[in-house]
Amino acid sequence: MRLTWLVSKRVFKFFLRDKRLIALMLIVPVVMALVIGYGFGGEIKHVSVAIVNLDEPTAIPISFSDKLIDYLDDKTDLVDVTLISSPTLEKWNITKQAVLDGDYYGAILFPEGFTDTLADRFLNGSMVETYVGMFIDNSNPQISASILKAVSDGFQSEFGANMGLTINTEFAFDEGLTQLQYMIPSIMPFAVFFMSFILSIISLINERKTGTLDLLLLSPYRKINIILGYMITLSVVGLIQATILLLLTIFAFNIPIIGGVGAYFAVYLMLWLSGLCGMGLGFLLSTVAKSELQAVQFIPMVIFTALLLSGILMPLETLPVWLRPISYIIPLTFGAEYTRTVMIEGTGFLWHWHLAPVIGFVLLMVLLSTLTLREKKTL
Amino acid sequence: MSNSAVKLTDLTKDFGKLRAVDTLNLEITEGEIFALVGPNGAGKTTTIKMILGIIQPTSGEVQVLGWNIPKERQKIKRDVGYLAQQRALYESLTTRENIEFFAAIKGMNKSAIREKTDELIQVLDLADYEKVRATNLSGGTQQRVALACACVNSPRLLLLDEATVGLDPVLRKDVWDYLRRFNKEVKGAIIITTHFLDEADYADRVGFMRGASLIALDSPDVLKKHTSSITMEEVFLKLAKEET
């Protein structure tokens, strides 16, 4: 009993005398709770949808299409509506292309005579049917579900039950993907990032602890060589991880990589860069942390932030608007989007601007690590 | 007239309210083995780290091989060897790999690395452990491997922080014999800190540190004569008594 008390007191003092550790212990859980809470808790909202409305009612003074548009615009926050001006059938085709280009997640078409046909059915018992046309980006199953839900909620709320019209839904891509198939391409860069981050932060802390870092810094060579040395090794590790992940993706999850050799090159490139991002961040944070215990606190913070705010698990649309700027600092936001684009849309290799922030992040980390890497100043 | 290897002028270091080194004045010339002796907490390691430029002095000046430290620190890196108190080795590397690694980061060429590593393994009696990973070595063996790593580039200034800690008296004597031999070859300066007072006898000159200050500085024989002592331990006890 006495020993228990002594040990407990000693450990307590150990914590209390490390101010940075106390700060970390207080801050990290809050950050994690916030990140997980907001990341997972949200529904997909504010999905951007374009509407082409060719309906011009003549028979009755109200417009059913306008009523529905009002609903989508004001009464639900699942979608954000953009009305295409001076609509024509040609504009509809242009809007569909805009969905394919990623400008909108979906497009809705109200055909000519939409209200009149419906009115004819209600008032005169006509058997003529009309439809609502939808064109949806199905590369993200959660988003397409949100759009469909918003529209069916709208009909339900504005007109009540079945009113005899069909919803012609067209999907932008051949087959809808399962949630897993959608997520895997973006989880790959995360996995490589994660491993490189852990490896670099732990190794560096270890070098610091055993004193070998001091000896490395006494070498006449430049500091950046230490970072580059780590980079090479972790690149090899990253490429091995990338290969394992790709095999898993192709053979276990049945996600074929379309787009040929270029696509493989693109995926490898991004996975490699993601690993370097993780390594650089690990290096930098290892210079901030003074002990292993402090470094370990950084791990969940970085990992959860990267996982939840980068659109890997949940699309960015689910995040509260104020959190989104953080997403655009995280290189994985771009990395995940890039691998997803390459693998799902089959673009082959592409010099997408998404590469720039990722490469920029790596360079920034190397620079900052070079500046901050030094011997411990205490005994 | 020998060249000055290390020159410390009014060197002082405070860690917060604690004064670790207090207005230290000391000159060590090339060719001598200098022992910085004193109990734990006397300021020996802090002094060594200031000589290396790892710790910035609060005030005072450090000159190493004619260069201003820490400002011109880059200039001395090729010419210094350092054995840290904590036996800095890569646990996953073998004895030979560790020595070769630390030789290589000092910029030695391949054949020199090989030759020097072979020699050190012989001289420091490490042949049995050549292919054993550092993590599986005993503390005393690790200490000798770390010493080999520090000496491998034949530095003009060798700084050894508690090089003999954890060694039995026979091995300690062996280490000192090696240092003598090393010094004859390289003709540089060796600064070795130790809290074993008897080891001070092996050095050319001894600086006794106590409570952040240097309380005596001379050759072992002169110090013994002055205090009419037989052992260095006696010298220290008498000096410490005078001090208080």
Contacts between the chains, C-beta under 8 A, distances in Angstrom:
chain1	res1	chain2	res2	distance
A	210	B	86	6.8
A	210	B	88	5.4
A	210	B	89	7.1
A	210	B	90	7.6
A	210	B	91	7.3
A	211	B	84	4.5
A	211	B	86	4.7
A	211	B	87	7.7
A	211	B	88	3.3
A	212	B	88	4.7
A	212	B	89	7.2
A	212	B	90	6.0
A	214	B	54	6.4
A	214	B	82	7.7
A	214	B	84	6.2
A	214	B	88	6.6
A	215	B	82	6.8
A	215	B	84	7.3
A	215	B	88	5.4
A	215	B	102	6.5
A	215	B	105	7.4
A	215	B	149	7.6
A	216	B	105	6.4
A	218	B	52	6.8
A	218	B	77	5.7
A	218	B	80	6.8
A	218	B	82	5.9
A	219	B	77	6.4
A	219	B	105	4.0
A	219	B	106	6.2
A	219	B	107	7.5
A	220	B	74	7.2
A	220	B	77	4.1
A	220	B	78	4.6
A	220	B	106	6.9
A	220	B	107	5.5
A	221	B	105	6.8
A	221	B	107	7.2
A	375	B	54	4.5
A	377	B	54	7.5
A	377	B	55	6.0
A	377	B	56	7.7
A	378	B	15	7.3
A	379	B	15	7.9
A	379	B	20	7.9
A	379	B	45	5.9
A	379	B	46	6.6
A	379	B	49	7.7
